[in-house]
């Protein structure tokens, strides 16, 4: 068990696997707004260009949706 971090039931993670998870997670977070814009363009034919500013706008929209979901009261009819 030498070199293992976060020992758990499966032996823990090595530093290399943790670094790989961080790189893959960072790439996923950075590319998700492009996938969001591409999906909107594909489904609705909006013709939104893929550039930095639309990426940034998608990040703002996705973070707003996440914040409303986490902290907002939502739109549920149940009280």
C-alpha positions as CSV (number, residue, x, y, z in Angstrom):
1,X,0.0,0.0,0.0
2,X,2.9,2.3,-0.5
3,X,2.1,5.5,-2.3
4,X,-1.6,5.3,-1.8
5,X,-3.7,8.4,-0.8
6,X,-7.2,8.4,0.7
7,X,-7.1,4.8,1.9
8,X,-10.4,3.2,1.5
9,X,-12.1,-0.2,1.0
10,X,-10.4,-0.7,-2.4
11,X,-6.9,0.4,-1.4
12,X,-7.2,4.1,-2.1
13,X,-6.0,6.2,-5.0
14,X,-2.4,6.8,-6.1
15,X,-1.2,10.3,-6.8
16,X,-1.2,9.6,-10.5
17,X,-4.9,8.5,-10.5
18,X,-5.8,11.6,-8.5
19,X,-4.0,13.8,-11.0
20,X,-5.7,12.0,-13.9
21,X,-9.1,12.5,-12.3
22,X,-8.4,16.3,-11.9
23,X,-7.3,16.6,-15.5
24,X,-10.3,14.7,-16.8
25,X,-12.7,16.6,-14.5
26,X,-11.2,19.9,-15.6
27,X,-11.5,19.0,-19.3
28,X,-15.1,18.0,-18.7
29,X,-16.0,21.2,-16.9
30,X,-14.3,23.3,-19.6
31,X,-15.9,21.5,-22.5
32,X,-19.4,21.1,-21.1
33,X,-20.6,24.6,-22.2
34,X,-19.5,23.9,-25.8
35,X,-21.6,20.7,-25.6
36,X,-24.5,22.7,-24.3
37,X,-24.4,25.2,-27.2
38,X,-23.9,22.4,-29.7
39,X,-26.9,20.6,-28.3
40,X,-29.1,23.7,-28.6
41,X,-27.9,24.3,-32.1
42,X,-28.6,20.7,-33.1
43,X,-32.0,20.4,-31.5
44,X,-33.4,23.8,-32.4
45,X,-31.2,25.0,-35.3
46,X,-30.4,28.3,-33.6
47,X,-27.1,29.0,-35.4
48,X,-25.3,30.1,-32.3
49,X,-21.5,30.4,-33.1
50,X,-19.0,28.5,-31.0
51,X,-16.6,31.1,-29.6
52,X,-15.3,32.3,-26.3
53,X,-18.2,34.7,-25.6
54,X,-20.9,32.1,-26.2
55,X,-18.9,29.7,-24.1
56,X,-18.8,32.3,-21.3
57,X,-22.5,32.9,-21.7
58,X,-23.3,29.2,-21.4
59,X,-21.2,29.0,-18.3
60,X,-23.2,31.9,-16.8
61,X,-26.5,30.2,-17.7
62,X,-25.4,26.8,-16.4
63,X,-24.1,28.3,-13.1
64,X,-27.4,30.2,-12.7
65,X,-29.5,27.1,-13.3
66,X,-27.3,25.2,-10.8
67,X,-27.6,28.0,-8.2
68,X,-31.3,28.1,-8.5
69,X,-31.5,24.4,-8.1
70,X,-29.3,24.4,-5.1
71,X,-30.4,27.5,-3.2
72,X,-33.7,28.6,-4.8
73,X,-37.1,27.6,-3.6
74,X,-37.8,26.2,-7.0
75,X,-41.2,26.2,-8.8
76,X,-42.7,23.2,-7.1
77,X,-46.4,23.3,-6.3
78,X,-45.9,21.5,-3.0
79,X,-45.6,23.7,0.1
